[in-house]
Amino acid sequence: MMIYLNGVFMPVEEAKISVLDRGFIFGDGVYEVIPVYSRKAFRIEEHLRRLQHSLDGIRLANPHGNAEWAELVGQLIERNAGEDQSLYLHITRGVARRDHAFPNPPVAPTVFMMSNPLITPSAELLRSGIACVTAPDNRWLRCDLKSIALLPNVLLRQMAVDAGCAETVLIRSDPVAGGEFMTEGAASNIFAVKNGTLLAPPKDNFVLPGITYDVVLELAAANGIPHEVRRVMKEEVFAADELLLTSSTKEVLAITQLDGKPVGNGKPGAMFARLYALYQDFKRDVMRG
């Protein structure tokens, strides 16, 4: 594996960072994941826009402009094997004496990039769907930032693994408005389907703005699929005809079991089949273009 670290491409075995890096000490940084199909980065402009949102959210200057990022991404793809890859970008506030406050004067950020094989869902998973569990969303209030401080997500995802499931669907309480509503998965976005209408949680501070989430809503709008972007209440989740999971690496998947009970008839439904097919067509068109 060839990686990029602070201006240099090198084998991963040669990479070293300081133990005083604020990403290591505080989790003070952000990241981005970009899928690559046929050696072409998918929706790179949208991913870089989300990266900028995360950097702005933690008050860290972007070390590169979009053209520079695109060049670095292209070089990383070229230096690694595989037609389909998953690129990981990681930026921290840099190396400084341990102090909660930002370094003053600022120090150079640490910039790290690596490529892994992109493994999309198997034909078997597409036929069967996946099982998920639910859990209270106990994360902080800036889930719209793609922060490297992912311990809450790690623990929530491990709950699914411990239960023999693929993902944890997160439920948050609203003490002001009352009721409980779905936010997202520990590492994914979640949609509900009821009576032929696709229901999507809004992109607020409780939800990471997924790139695949955006594509799904664009496809729904372009193909006349009824959809609503609003809070999806807990009771609607359990009464849904279908539940769908989306992410950059998982693309679109059907959730067919939730907390040990079938979702709908326990099989991938018509909305999943349509959106999955539309997504694959869209992906092919983008890659050809």
N, C-alpha and C positions, 0 to 999 in steps of 0.2 A: 504494500500500500504506500503510495506517495501522498504526502500531506503538505500543507502550506502552513508555515509558522513565521509570523513577523517578517515577511518579505522574502522568505526562502522556501523553495520546494525541496523536500528531503524525504527519505524513507521514514516511516513512522517510528522505527526503532531508534532513530537519532534525535527525535524531538525531545526537548527539555524546556521546562518553565520553572521559574523561581517559586519556592514555597511561600514567598511573600506576595505572590500574585493575588489580587483582591478577589478574583474568581474563586481561588482555592480557599482563601480565608473567610470571605463573606458571601460567596455566591453572587458577587457584584458584577453582573454582566448579562448579556442577552444572546440568543442564538436564533438560527433559522435553518429550516430543512427544505431543500429544493429537489424534487424528483427530476430525473433525467431519463428521457425516452429516446432511443436511437441516437444516443450521444448528443442530445439537444436538451438544454434546460427548459423545463416546463413552466410557463408563466413567470419568467424571471423578473419582469417588471413588477408584478404584483407581490412577489416574495420580497423584493428589495424595498418596496413601499412599506410592507409590514415590518421589515427590519428597521427602517427609519422610524416608524411609530414606536417600536420598542426602545430604540436608542433615545428618542426624545423623552420617552416616559421615565427613563432613569437618568436623564440629563448627562448623556455621554455623547460627545461629538462623533459623527460618523467618520471613520478613518479613510474612507474612499467614496468617490462619487460613483454614480450608477455605471458609467462607462468603464471605470476601473474595476468595479466588482464583476461586471460582465466578462472582462478580459481575464481576470483571475479565475472565475468559474470555468471559462472555456479552457484555460490551461490545465486546471485540475482534472477536468474530464479527459483531456488528451493524455495526461500522464497516468491514468488508471485504466485498467482493462474493463470490458463489459459494455454492452450497448445500453443497458439500463442501469442507472446508478442512483444512489441517494446521497446528496451532498449536504454536509453539515457545516454551518458557519457559526463561529463562536467568538464573541468579542467581550473582553473584560476591561475594567477601568485601569488595569496595569499593575505594576509592581511598586509597592510603597510600604513605608513603616505602618504597622498595624494600628489603625485608628479608624473609628467608625466614620468620621467626617471624610469628605473627598480630599485627596491629596492637593495641597496648595504650596507651590504651583502644580498644575496638572502634570501627570506623567504620561508617557506614551502608552496607548492601549495595547493589550495583547490580542492579536488576531490569529485565529486558528481555523483551518478548513481541512476536512477530510472527505473521502468518498467511500461508500460501502455499496455492495450489490443491492439493487432495488428488488425486493421480493414482494410481489403483489399477491393477493389472495389466490389460493389454489382453486381449481375447478370444483373440488369437493366442498370447500367452504362456500363457494358461490351457490352450490345446489342446496346445501343444508342450512346455511346461515350460522350465526354464532350465538352463544349463550352469554348473558351479562348478569351482573348483580347491581343493586343500587346501594348508595351510601350517602350520608350527609356530606354536602360540600363544605368542608371546613378550611378551605384555602383563604388566602388574603383577598383584598378587595380590588386588586389590579390584575385580574386574570387575563385581561386583554394584552398584557405585555408578555412577550415570549422570553421570560426570565430563565437563566440557568439554575436558579434556586428552586429545584423541582421536588424537594423532599416530600411535600404533601401529595403531589401527583404520584410519586413513587410508591408511597404507602397505600394510596387509594387503588392504584393499579395492582399492587400485590394482593389486595383483598380479592380481586377477581382471580388471580393466579391460584391463590389458596383454595378457592371454591371450584377450581377446574374450569374457569370461564375466561373469556377473551378480553373483557373490558368492564369497567365500573361506570355506571351512569350516575351522575351527581345530582343531588336534590338539595336545594337551598331554601331556607325559611325566610319569609319576609315579615318581620314583626310589626311593620307599619301597615302595609296593605292586608296582611293576614294571608294565610295559606302557604303552601310549599310548591315550588316550581322547579322544573328541570333546567340545568345550565348547560352541561356538556358531558363528555366522557373524560376520564383521567388523561387520555392522550388522543382525543378525537372530538368531533362535533356529532351531535345526535339530532335526528329529525323524527317526528311522529307523523303518522298518517291516520286520518279518520274520515270516513265517508268520502273517500276520493280526494281529500284535501291534504296537501303537504303542510305541516306545521313546523316552523323553524324558530328557535329562540332568537331574540334580537341580539345584535352585536353590541352589547354594552360592556361594562367593566367586569362582568361576571363570566365573560366568554372570550376565548381566544378567536380572533377573526380568521377563520379557516379559509384557505385558498380554494380547496375543494368544495367547501360550504358555499362559497360565492358562485362557483361554476354550476353547482346543482340548482341554485336559485335562478341563475341566468338561463339555464336549460328549461326550467319549469316555466319561466316567463315567455321564452321564445317558442315553446311548444304547447301553449294553452293549458298547462297543468295548473289547476286551482292550488293556490298556496297562500299562506298567511305567515307574516313575521310578527311574532308576539310571544309573550310568556306562555309556556306550555306547562299547565299545572300538573302536579304529581298524579292526580286522579286521571287526567287525560293520558298520561304516559301508560298507566296500567290498563286503561280501557282502549288503547290504540289498536287499530286493525293491523298496522305495521309499524316497526321502528327501524330506522336506517342509521348506520354509522358511516361517517366520512372522515378521511384524512389524506394527506399527501401520499402516504405509502400504502394505506389500505384501500384508497379510492372510494368505492361505494360498496357497502356490505349490508345484508339484512340481519337484523337481530331477531331471532326466532324464539328465544327463551329469555325470560327476565325473572330473576329471583326464584328460579326453579319452576316457573309456570310458562306455558306457551304464550307467545305473542300472536294474537289473531288465531289462525288455525295451526300455528307452529311451523309454518313453511314460508319461504320467501314469497312475497306477494307481487301483485301486478305493478304496484308503484315502483318497487325495487327493480323489477325486470325492465321496466321502461326507462328509468333513470340510469340504470347501469348501461343499457345499450346506447342511450344518448351520450353518456359520458365517454364511452369507448369511441364512438364516432367523432365526438368533439376532439378528443385527444389525438386521434389520427389526423384530423384536419389541421390541427395546430402544428403538429410535427411536420406535416407535409409543407405547410406554409412557411 
